[in-house]
């Protein structure tokens, strides 16, 4: 039976995916940011909400995934773990890319004026020329192959942490010190702060050097926090401190953004300015503080099991795979209407959520073949 102290981890995973759903619906209306389907009238308020959510929702997911992977590796051999991860992660990526992502790019091209039939478009999709120049991509599914790679890379670290030796005892002693979390964060933010100015975000796995240096530390943190439970206890005890630091850091970032004081706006040679790396470090620090605050409050107030949590914990992965395709298709037709932004937004939130849940509940949950294709355990007869 699952230990009750992990229920909040499952719930935070659900919350992070729901935030992603809201984020993608908002993207239809967000000012200053391109997306697959864009409404003519946009909103700066939704831009700010999305900026805040984007700062920590994916880091939180990588942390939770690292935490859960430690639990899995305790139960499985490294070979069984690698096979299980391949089945649960890579197969849904392949299925999702060729069946669910292609329609998103088709409707995006259609909104741009492309008159191809879907069959004609799909032939160009199979040319494997990377979007946006071409028509092939895995779009929102990028998270899954990234997680697979981090899970595989985590295997040696897991085995090192499992041993009771000088290394683990020193780590345990270090993490009992009040300042240890901030030392870890400092170490984590340095690589991305320097690499991000040289490597653009691509989400193609191979060339996304800077983002790897950002996300992998959250996965590693998930492993460490499970191995050394005192870290989670520290987050719970100091949750108010991390929340204050979260709010303070996002306020400073936004003051700089809103006044055009970001290094990229002030200097043409911003890459040579130390202020650039301090600003990037602050953005990274902000992400860590929000993740720590959410974990601390989650551990304190959300650590309860329920039938609804059990249902959501299973449904959330197929929901993630499905949701953006549903949003893009429905939004394509909604943005062409003359309704107010508020009405369009409400309609998309309610209808897209309902359709995505209905597809899972009616067509994926009951059938083992569909469960396999969407990365779920086989349903016992």
C-alpha positions, 0 to 999 in steps of 0.5 A, a space after each residue: 500500500 502506498 505510504 500516505 506521505 506521498 499523496 501530496 506529490 500525486 496531487 501536485 502532479 495533477 495541479 501542475 498538469 491542470 495549470 498546463 491546460 489553463 496555460 495553453 488555453 490562455 495562450 490563444 489570447 495572450 499578448 506578445 506571444 505567438 502560438 498555434 492558434 491566436 485570437 485577434 484581440 489579446 490580453 496583457 493580464 493573461 500574459 502576466 498570469 502565464 508568465 507566472 505559471 511558466 516560471 515553475 509549472 514544468 520545473 515542478 513536474 520534473 521534480 515530481 517525476 524525479 521523486 516518483 522515479 526514485 520510488 519506482 527504482 526501489 521496486 525494479 531492477 535498472 533493466 526493468 525500470 528502463 523498459 518500464 520507462 520506455 513503454 510508459 514514455 516513448 510509446 505514448 510519444 510516438 503515438 501522440 506525435 503521429 496521431 495527435 500532434 499532426 492535427 495541431 500543425 494542420 490547423 495552425 497552417 490552415 489558419 495561416 491560409 494553407 488550403 491543403 487537405 489533411 492527407 496532403 498536409 500529412 505527407 509534408 508532416 512525414 517529410 520530418 522537417 522540423 516545425 516551424 519551418 517544416 511541419 513535423 514536431 512533437 510540440 507539447 509532448 517534448 516533456 515526455 522524451 526529456 523525462 525519459 532521458 533524465 530517468 535513464 541518466 538518474 539510474 547511476 545516481 539512484 544506485 549511488 544514493 542507495 549505498 550507505 557509505 561516506 558519500 551518502 552520510 556526508 550528503 545527509 549531514 550536509 542537507 541537515 544544515 539550514 543553508 544547504 538548500 540555498 547552496 544546492 540552488 546556487 549550484 543548480 542555477 549557474 549552468 543555465 544562467 551561462 548556457 542560456 545566452 549561447 543556446 536557444 530553446 529548441 525542445 528538439 532534445 538534441 540541441 536544447 543544451 541550456 534547457 537540459 541544464 535547467 530541467 535536469 537539476 529539478 529531476 535530480 532534486 526529486 531523487 535527493 528529496 526522496 532519499 533525504 526526507 529531512 529536505 521535505 520536512 525543511 520545506 514544510 517548516 520553512 514554507 512561509 519563507 520560500 513563499 516570501 522569497 517567491 513573491 519577492 523574486 517575481 516582483 523584482 523580475 516584473 518591475 524590471 520587465 514592465 519598465 524595460 530594464 531587462 539587460 536585453 532591452 538596455 544594452 546591445 552588448 548585453 551578453 558581455 554584461 554581468 547584469 545579464 547573468 544576474 537577471 537570468 540567475 534571478 529568474 532561475 532562483 524564482 523557479 526554485 522558490 516557487 517549487 519549494 513553496 508549493 512543495 512545502 504547502 502541499 506537504 502541509 495541507 494536501 497530504 490526503 488520499 481520496 477516490 477522486 485523487 486516485 482517479 485523477 492520478 491515473 487520468 492526468 497523463 492521458 489528459 496531458 497527452 490529449 489536451 493541447 490537440 483538443 484546445 487547438 482544434 476547438 480554438 481554431 473555430 472559436 477565434 473566428 467568431 465575434 464574441 468577447 474574449 471573456 466569453 471565448 476564454 470561458 467557452 474554451 476552458 469548459 468545453 476543452 476540459 470536458 471533451 478531454 476528460 470525456 475522451 479519457 473516460 470513455 475511450 481510453 480508461 476502459 480499454 487495455 489497448 488504449 491504456 497501453 498506447 497512452 502509458 497506463 497500466 493494464 486494467 485488471 479484469 
